[in-house]
């Protein structure tokens, strides 16, 4: 089983876009011709994860 840890330094309460960091880790796993499921786990109790589908930054 392969896993990675992504550490995000924050500066207060706000939304942080972690898309690039997650994509980099997925590309590392994909380069090994592996398939699987990505689980994103947040260890801090006051943190949440929001996933937006079909996000368009031009809108």
C-alpha positions as CSV (number, residue, x, y, z in Angstrom):
1,X,0.0,0.0,0.0
2,X,1.3,3.4,-0.9
3,X,0.4,6.6,0.9
4,X,1.6,10.2,1.0
5,X,1.3,13.0,3.5
6,X,0.6,16.5,2.4
7,X,1.3,19.3,5.0
8,X,-0.4,22.6,4.4
9,X,0.8,25.6,6.5
10,X,-2.2,27.9,7.2
11,X,-2.5,31.5,8.4
12,X,-5.9,31.7,10.0
13,X,-9.4,30.8,9.2
14,X,-10.2,30.8,5.5
15,X,-10.4,28.5,2.5
16,X,-7.1,27.0,1.1
17,X,-6.9,25.6,-2.3
18,X,-4.9,22.3,-2.0
19,X,-5.7,21.1,-5.6
20,X,-2.1,21.4,-6.9
21,X,-0.6,19.5,-3.9
22,X,-3.1,16.7,-4.2
23,X,-2.6,16.4,-8.0
24,X,1.2,16.2,-7.6
25,X,0.8,13.3,-5.2
26,X,-1.6,11.5,-7.5
27,X,0.7,12.0,-10.4
28,X,3.6,10.4,-8.5
29,X,1.4,7.3,-7.8
30,X,0.1,7.3,-11.4
31,X,3.7,7.3,-12.8
32,X,4.2,3.9,-11.2
33,X,1.2,2.6,-13.3
34,X,-0.8,1.9,-10.1
35,X,-4.5,2.4,-9.7
36,X,-6.6,2.8,-6.6
37,X,-8.7,5.1,-4.5
38,X,-7.6,8.4,-3.0
39,X,-8.7,9.1,0.6
40,X,-8.1,12.6,1.9
41,X,-8.0,12.6,5.7
42,X,-7.8,15.8,7.7
43,X,-6.3,15.2,11.2
44,X,-7.3,18.5,12.8
45,X,-10.7,18.6,14.5
46,X,-11.7,22.1,13.4
47,X,-10.8,21.6,9.8
48,X,-13.1,20.6,7.0
49,X,-12.7,19.5,3.4
50,X,-14.8,20.9,0.6
51,X,-14.8,19.3,-2.9
52,X,-16.2,21.3,-5.8
53,X,-17.0,19.4,-9.0
54,X,-16.6,21.1,-12.4
55,X,-15.0,24.2,-10.9
56,X,-14.4,26.9,-13.5
57,X,-12.1,29.8,-12.3
58,X,-13.3,32.0,-15.2
59,X,-16.8,32.3,-13.7
